Amino acid sequence: MIKRYLFILRKAAYSGTYAQEMLDIILTTAAFDQSVSILLLDDSIFQLKKHQYPEKHGMKDIATIFSALEIYDVKDIYTENESLKERGLSADDLCLPVQIIARTDTPELLQQFEVIYSG
């Protein structure tokens, strides 16, 4: 039975192993033919910011891992407009297309999923 999963991310890309571990969980869930979506809130939107060069600091490029999501049929990535604006970003600053919603619409979005994993 296919369930709709929503993974909510809140931390910046290079704050320890958080982002890598969350992406591993997301890809594993998607590999078992589940419907997977992602909601990037707060500083987690930086995980999709273009022109980051973490390899200069000995870290993996999280944006590269995000680009693999399409292979696993993870296409619905959401963020709140406020999360972007509060950080001086726009959709053009991101390496993948996202669906931008208003913060007031987030509770309605959450109701569309059977399983919500907030990391």
HUZI-V549310 format. One record per run of one state. SS is the DSSP state (alpha for helix, beta for strand, coil for the rest). FROM is the first residue (numbers start at 0). TO is the last residue. If there is no record, write none. Layout:
BEGIN
((SS,FROM,TO) (SS,FROM,TO))
END
This chain:
BEGIN
((coil,0,2) (beta,3,8) (coil,9,16) (alpha,17,30) (coil,31,33) (beta,34,39) (coil,40,40) (alpha,41,47) (beta,48,48) (coil,49,52) (alpha,53,56) (coil,57,60) (alpha,61,71) (coil,72,74) (beta,75,79) (alpha,80,85) (coil,86,89) (alpha,90,92) (beta,93,93) (coil,94,97) (beta,98,100) (coil,101,101) (alpha,102,109) (coil,110,113) (beta,114,117) (coil,118,118))
END
